[in-house]
Amino acid sequence: MVRWIGKLGTALSILCSVRQGGVLSPSLSAIYVNDLISSLRQCGYGENIGNLFISCVVYANDIVLLLM
């Protein structure tokens, strides 16, 4: 679920995922994340920080979306 300004959105079921510790899991995850980043860039959602445009911050398996 998403929390926005102190309010929680609707819980979503996870219907598919990659296996924890699977040999292909890092590659499959990277493919998904790269597509997500490309889609965000094309939509123009994100923040300008100086001359840098940032739509999301990705670290390991955590993703922070910056949408304005």
N, C-alpha and C positions, 0 to 999 in steps of 0.2 A: 504494500500500500504506500501511498505518498502522503507526506505530511507537509502542509503548506499553511503558513501563518497560524500555526497552532491547531489546525484542523486536519483530521485524518480522512483520506479518501477511502474508496471501497477496496476491500481486500481482493486480490487477484490470485487465482489458482495457477500454479506452475504446471503446465501440461507437458513440457519437454525441456530437456536440459542436457548438458554433457556430463559424463560420469566423473565423479571426483577421483582423481588419480589415474584416469585413463590415459593411455599412450597418445591418443589423438585429441584429448581434451584441450590442451593449450592451443593447438592449431585451429580447431573448430571454433573455439572462443575468440581467437584473434580475427578470424574471418567475420564473425558476427559483429565484433566491436568495430572493425574497420568499416563495415557497411553502415553501422550506426553513425560513426563520425562523419562519413561522407554525406549521409542524408542530412545531418544537422548542418553541415557546411553549405549544402545546396539550398536549404530552407532559409538560411540567414539568421537563425536563432542563435543567440549568444551575446557576449559582451566584448566591447572594444576596450582594451587596456593599453593606452598609448597607441602604438601602431600595430599591436598584436590583437587578433580576433580569436577568442576562446569560446567554444560552445560546450565543451565538457572536459572534465579532468578525470583521467583514468589511472588507477594505481592497482595493480594485481587484479582482483576480481571486483573492485569497487568502482562505481562510475558516479560522478557528480555532474548533473546537467545544469548549465547556466543559461537560462532562458529569460529573455526580457522582451 
